[in-house]
Amino acid sequence: MITNSNILIVGSGGREHAIASALARNPQTRIFAVMNRMNPGIAELAHKVLIAPETEPESIKKFCQENQIHFACIGPEAPLETGVVDTLTEVGVKCMGPSRQAAKIETDKSFCRNLMKKYQIPGLPEYHIFHSGKEAETFLDTSTKDYAIKPSGLTGGKGVRIMGEHLDKDEACAYVHELSGDIVIEERLIGEEFTLQAFVDGKNLVPMPLVQDHKRAYEGDVGPNTGGMGSYTLPDHRFPFVTDEDYHQAFSIMKETIAALAAEGTPYVGILYGQFMNTANGPMVIEFNARFGDPEAMNVLSLLLSDFTGIVKAITSGTLDTADVSFAKKATVCKYLVPEGYPDTPVSGGKLVLGPDNTALCYYASVVKEGGYLITQSSRTLAFVGIGDSLDEAERLAEEAASAVSGPVRHRKDIGTTEVLEKRILHMKEIR
């Protein structure tokens, strides 16, 4: 007798639409969703939807109990911080997502840095933790170096400011007074960023293809930071500017971090996202995230050949070492459409019309459906993922789809282009 697997998705963005799409490939998977607002893509795939705050554990628990939900995939970081996993675990729902304490690897940068220091995990930048803006200003005022300034808590990927890039010293001294809570000030890292994500069952890690995100709002990597304007992967799942030694060192850092969390009595279950800066001396940890990246989830899940429902079960049962996990050997390019004015003054309420069908995948993010139209909200709107045998082919498909959308939106046309990749390769050669 075939039985359905009832799986809950918490979250309402493009990342969660990608999770839903991957789960939906298994006909025995019945998808449920808890969302802050209705994501039309997720709603289309879901058996049942609850529109409710994603950060309220009790209402999510009640929804699970009413619908006999067995598993949950937690998309964003905010529900992890409010203890959704802890609450669901208490009533027998197995979660692809870490406990509140283990999620501090992302939600509390001071915790992350101190954990790495305690267990002597490589890739740790020089860092300082301050409890007030005044303390931080005194430190900056007397230093001759450039630093990265980070609020210790969650900022939606937009709180980091870098001296020599975003700020001069006077601006940095002013910025620390705008922050609440602890402030982490770290050495400024020079190099090329890359992201390594892994499935984790508490002990075993299985890596996914390397991804490179583009945080800056405008072409040429200029403008304010965003949640991510797009990302790409290559057919061999690596990058020319990341050597085998760099890759293995980054993966080893992630394994040591998981071992450290287990040693602390807080085993980590879910997705670990390692954001690294590949420097002249090898990979350094910019940060860890306790969930899939957005947009990076759309790249890797679009390539996943294995049954994602089976992977979720393996993650939550501690049997990841025996699971089938494989990805297509193809390139992907993800391009996000964002409302005019994004990220500083986004204009919502714009009507969008999609262009003719092509083979690019479309993931809905901050967009709603009204009267047959897609209507922009205040954040990233739609993402198109092109998949091809080469980066050029994947980029062409993503660009065709993104450019064909009419309405008050824009996107970065340079993401996934050969020119940008060559620039990364050249930069890495220069610093090494």
Residue, then its C-alpha position, 0 to 999 in steps of 0.5 A: m500500500i502506497t502512503n503519502s508523506n505529508i510535508l510542511i514548508v514554512g516560508s513564502g519566498g522564491r527559496e520555498h517555491a524551489i523547495a516545494s517544486a523539488l518535493a512535488r516531483n515525488p507523487q507520494t508527497r503531499i505538500f502543506a505550507v505556512m506562509n506570511r502571505m500567499n505565494p502563488g507558486i507554492a499555493e499551486l503545489a500545496h494540498k493545504v495552506l495556512i496564511a499566518p506568521e511564520t514565526e509563531p510556533e504554536s499556530i504552526k504546531k496546531f496546523c501540523q497536528e490538525n493535518q497529520i504532518h510528519f515532516a517540516c522544511i523550514g525555509p527562512e531564518a526567522p522561524l528558526e530563531t523563534g524556536v519553530v523546530d523545537t516546538l514541532t519536534e516536541v509533537g513528533v514532527k521531524c524537521m529539516g532545520p536546526s533547533r533554536q540553539a543550533a541555529k545560533i550559528e546564523t542568528d548570533k554572529s558572536f556565538c558563531r565566531n566564539l564557537m569557531k575560536k573555542y574549537q580552533i576551527p580554521g577560516l576564522p577572521e580576526y574579530h572583535i565583539f562590542h556591546s555598544g556603539k561607543e565601544a565600537e567607535t573607540f576601537l575604529d577611531t584608533s585603528t588604521k585598518d579597514y573592517a567589516i561591521k556586522p550586527s550580531g543578530l539577523t538583518g536579512g542579509k543587508g546589515v553588513r557594511i565594509m570600510g573601504e567599500h561602503l564606508d569611510k572611517d567617519e561613516a563607520c563610526a556613525y554606523v555603529h551607533e545605528l545598530s542595536g545589540d552586540i556589534v561584531i567587527e572583523e578584518r576586511l577579507i579580500g578575494e572571491e566569494f563562493t557558497l558551499q551548502a550541505f545537507v546535514d543529519g547531525k553528523n553526516l554532511v553531503p555537499m551541494p554544487l558550489v554557487q556564487d551569489h551577487k549581492r550588489a543591486y546593480e550591474g558591475d557589482v555596484g550599489p547597495n547590498t540586497g538579499g541577492m540579485g542572482s547566482y550561478t553554478l557551473p557544470d562541474h559543480r566547482f569554480p575555476f577560481v576555487t582549487d581542489e584544496d580550497y574546496h576540501q578546506a571549505f568542506s572540512i571547516m563545515k564538518e568541523t563546525i558541525a562536530a563542534l555543535a554536536a560537542e556542545g550538545t546541540p546537534y545540527v540537522g538541516i541545511l548548512y550554508g557556508q559563505f566563504m571568501n577565497t583569499a590569498n591564504g585560502p577560504m575564510v568564513i564570512e558567515f554560516n546560514a542555518r538554511f538554504g540560501d535565497p537565491e542559491a536554493m533555486n540553483v541547486l534544487s533545480l539540478l537535484l536528480s534524487d528524490f528530495t522527499g527521501i533526502v528530507k527523511a534521511i536528514t531527519s532520521g540520521t541516515l544521510d550517509t546511505a541516501d542517494v544524493s545526486f545533481a545534474k552535471k549542468a550549469t545554472v543561472c538564476k536572475y531575480l526580477v526586483p521592483e523599481g526602486y529596490p532595495d532602498t525605495p521599492v515600488s509595490g503594486g506593479k502589474l507584471v506580464l510574463g513573456p512567451d514560455n521558454t525552458a527557464l524555470c520560474y520561481y515566485a517570490s514577493v509577488v501576489k496574483e490579483g485578477g489574472y495579473l502578478i502584482t509586485q510587492s516590496s521585495r524580490t519578485l520573480a526568479f528565472v533559472g536557466i539550465g544548460d550544458s554550458l554557462d553561456e546556454a544557461e545564462r541565455l535562457a535565464e536572460e531571455a525569460a527575465s527580459a521578456v517580462s513586462g512591468p515596473v521591474r528590473h534585473r541584473k543582465d550581467i549575472g552568469t555571463t562569461e565576462v563576469l566569470e573571467k573577471r573573478i578568475l583574473h581577480m583570484k590570479e592577481i591576489r595569489 
